[in-house]
Amino acid sequence: MRRLETGHHRQRYKFVVLGVATEDQHHESMATSEELVAEGLRLEDQGDRGGAELAYEAAVAISPEWSVPYFNLGLLFKQQGPWERALEVNQKVVQLAQGDTGAW
């Protein structure tokens, strides 16, 4: 059960296929945290867990109050490790969305 909820996460963020972009990198595009989560889901479906992790982490960087990218990171880490990170990000989900029993 992965998540993509939409809403108020529209701040733009620079993101490239291989990770978070810096100001001087080429071939970058602007993305919202919602778009980054959608990209993470797409990358997971293609078997690119590393790319998905980067997309979710970029979404967290621009919307640290939004529980969805943390939730998806938690699932990634539960499936592949590291277990410590899975616990850390799931605790963040519980902190942000206390009624979200899926993160427990």
Short mmCIF file of the C-alpha atoms (twelve columns), coordinates in Angstrom:
data_MODEL
# 
_entry.id   MODEL 
# 
loop_
_atom_site.group_PDB 
_atom_site.id 
_atom_site.type_symbol 
_atom_site.label_atom_id 
_atom_site.label_alt_id 
_atom_site.label_comp_id 
_atom_site.label_asym_id 
_atom_site.label_seq_id 
_atom_site.Cartn_x 
_atom_site.Cartn_y 
_atom_site.Cartn_z 
_atom_site.pdbx_PDB_model_num 
ATOM 1   C CA . MET A 1   0.000  0.000  0.000   1 
ATOM 2   C CA . ARG A 2   1.916  3.010  -1.261  1 
ATOM 3   C CA . ARG A 3   0.457  6.457  -1.150  1 
ATOM 4   C CA . LEU A 4   0.031  9.536  -3.255  1 
ATOM 5   C CA . GLU A 5   -2.233 12.116 -1.698  1 
ATOM 6   C CA . THR A 6   -2.535 15.465 -3.385  1 
ATOM 7   C CA . GLY A 7   -3.294 18.855 -2.025  1 
ATOM 8   C CA . HIS A 8   -1.194 21.736 -0.805  1 
ATOM 9   C CA . HIS A 9   2.324  20.507 -1.590  1 
ATOM 10  C CA . ARG A 10  2.979  22.766 -4.547  1 
ATOM 11  C CA . GLN A 11  6.328  24.373 -3.708  1 
ATOM 12  C CA . ARG A 12  8.651  23.796 -6.656  1 
ATOM 13  C CA . TYR A 13  11.902 21.876 -6.302  1 
ATOM 14  C CA . LYS A 14  14.700 21.114 -8.707  1 
ATOM 15  C CA . PHE A 15  15.064 17.420 -9.384  1 
ATOM 16  C CA . VAL A 16  17.003 15.440 -11.959 1 
ATOM 17  C CA . VAL A 17  16.704 11.800 -12.900 1 
ATOM 18  C CA . LEU A 18  19.734 10.841 -10.830 1 
ATOM 19  C CA . GLY A 19  18.859 12.875 -7.764  1 
ATOM 20  C CA . VAL A 20  18.420 16.305 -6.333  1 
ATOM 21  C CA . ALA A 21  19.820 19.000 -8.590  1 
ATOM 22  C CA . THR A 22  22.159 21.802 -7.733  1 
ATOM 23  C CA . GLU A 23  21.961 25.201 -9.388  1 
ATOM 24  C CA . ASP A 24  24.666 24.391 -11.950 1 
ATOM 25  C CA . GLN A 25  23.379 20.992 -13.132 1 
ATOM 26  C CA . HIS A 26  21.867 20.628 -16.575 1 
ATOM 27  C CA . HIS A 27  18.670 18.842 -17.667 1 
ATOM 28  C CA . GLU A 28  16.832 19.701 -14.514 1 
ATOM 29  C CA . SER A 29  13.129 20.290 -14.155 1 
ATOM 30  C CA . MET A 30  10.999 21.852 -11.496 1 
ATOM 31  C CA . ALA A 31  8.755  19.477 -9.558  1 
ATOM 32  C CA . THR A 32  6.325  19.716 -6.674  1 
ATOM 33  C CA . SER A 33  6.466  17.280 -3.782  1 
ATOM 34  C CA . GLU A 34  3.343  15.607 -5.188  1 
ATOM 35  C CA . GLU A 35  5.079  15.141 -8.531  1 
ATOM 36  C CA . LEU A 36  8.140  13.777 -6.763  1 
ATOM 37  C CA . VAL A 37  6.061  11.211 -4.877  1 
ATOM 38  C CA . ALA A 38  4.366  10.214 -8.140  1 
ATOM 39  C CA . GLU A 39  7.817  9.899  -9.721  1 
ATOM 40  C CA . GLY A 40  8.945  7.766  -6.782  1 
ATOM 41  C CA . LEU A 41  5.979  5.441  -7.283  1 
ATOM 42  C CA . ARG A 42  6.738  5.203  -11.003 1 
ATOM 43  C CA . LEU A 43  10.402 4.448  -10.328 1 
ATOM 44  C CA . GLU A 44  9.473  1.768  -7.793  1 
ATOM 45  C CA . ASP A 45  7.171  0.149  -10.348 1 
ATOM 46  C CA . GLN A 46  10.137 0.055  -12.756 1 
ATOM 47  C CA . GLY A 47  12.341 -1.561 -10.123 1 
ATOM 48  C CA . ASP A 48  14.469 1.550  -9.500  1 
ATOM 49  C CA . ARG A 49  14.376 1.644  -5.716  1 
ATOM 50  C CA . GLY A 50  17.369 3.979  -5.489  1 
ATOM 51  C CA . GLY A 51  15.702 6.496  -7.768  1 
ATOM 52  C CA . ALA A 52  12.450 6.168  -5.832  1 
ATOM 53  C CA . GLU A 53  14.287 6.822  -2.573  1 
ATOM 54  C CA . LEU A 54  15.820 9.988  -4.021  1 
ATOM 55  C CA . ALA A 55  12.426 11.192 -5.254  1 
ATOM 56  C CA . TYR A 56  10.790 10.606 -1.861  1 
ATOM 57  C CA . GLU A 57  13.654 12.302 -0.046  1 
ATOM 58  C CA . ALA A 58  13.360 15.305 -2.367  1 
ATOM 59  C CA . ALA A 59  9.623  15.443 -1.570  1 
ATOM 60  C CA . VAL A 60  10.452 15.364 2.156   1 
ATOM 61  C CA . ALA A 61  12.939 18.221 1.683   1 
ATOM 62  C CA . ILE A 62  10.282 20.553 0.313   1 
ATOM 63  C CA . SER A 63  7.275  19.320 2.322   1 
ATOM 64  C CA . PRO A 64  8.672  18.062 5.634   1 
ATOM 65  C CA . GLU A 65  5.206  18.306 7.218   1 
ATOM 66  C CA . TRP A 66  3.646  15.900 4.687   1 
ATOM 67  C CA . SER A 67  3.575  12.283 5.898   1 
ATOM 68  C CA . VAL A 68  3.150  10.554 2.512   1 
ATOM 69  C CA . PRO A 69  6.778  10.621 1.280   1 
ATOM 70  C CA . TYR A 70  7.940  9.423  4.714   1 
ATOM 71  C CA . PHE A 71  5.389  6.598  4.538   1 
ATOM 72  C CA . ASN A 72  6.633  5.488  1.127   1 
ATOM 73  C CA . LEU A 73  10.264 5.705  2.277   1 
ATOM 74  C CA . GLY A 74  9.341  3.566  5.265   1 
ATOM 75  C CA . LEU A 75  7.926  0.887  2.980   1 
ATOM 76  C CA . LEU A 76  11.049 0.945  0.821   1 
ATOM 77  C CA . PHE A 77  13.289 0.553  3.851   1 
ATOM 78  C CA . LYS A 78  11.101 -2.207 5.326   1 
ATOM 79  C CA . GLN A 79  11.431 -4.158 2.077   1 
ATOM 80  C CA . GLN A 80  15.154 -3.662 1.463   1 
ATOM 81  C CA . GLY A 81  16.663 -2.228 4.629   1 
ATOM 82  C CA . PRO A 82  18.132 -0.472 6.431   1 
ATOM 83  C CA . TRP A 83  15.765 -1.321 9.268   1 
ATOM 84  C CA . GLU A 84  16.898 1.629  11.381  1 
ATOM 85  C CA . ARG A 85  15.805 4.055  8.656   1 
ATOM 86  C CA . ALA A 86  12.458 2.258  8.320   1 
ATOM 87  C CA . LEU A 87  11.820 2.787  12.016  1 
ATOM 88  C CA . GLU A 88  12.971 6.419  11.847  1 
ATOM 89  C CA . VAL A 89  10.741 7.433  8.941   1 
ATOM 90  C CA . ASN A 90  7.733  5.499  10.241  1 
ATOM 91  C CA . GLN A 91  8.072  7.256  13.582  1 
ATOM 92  C CA . LYS A 92  7.979  10.524 11.636  1 
ATOM 93  C CA . VAL A 93  4.741  9.413  9.903   1 
ATOM 94  C CA . VAL A 94  3.172  8.655  13.269  1 
ATOM 95  C CA . GLN A 95  4.314  12.044 14.573  1 
ATOM 96  C CA . LEU A 96  2.877  13.881 11.556  1 
ATOM 97  C CA . ALA A 97  -0.304 11.829 11.091  1 
ATOM 98  C CA . GLN A 98  -1.109 10.270 14.440  1 
ATOM 99  C CA . GLY A 99  -4.223 8.541  13.135  1 
ATOM 100 C CA . ASP A 100 -2.319 6.826  10.319  1 
ATOM 101 C CA . THR A 101 -2.202 3.270  11.652  1 
ATOM 102 C CA . GLY A 102 -0.574 2.057  8.419   1 
ATOM 103 C CA . ALA A 103 2.721  3.467  9.653   1 
ATOM 104 C CA . TRP A 104 2.636  1.548  12.901  1 
# 
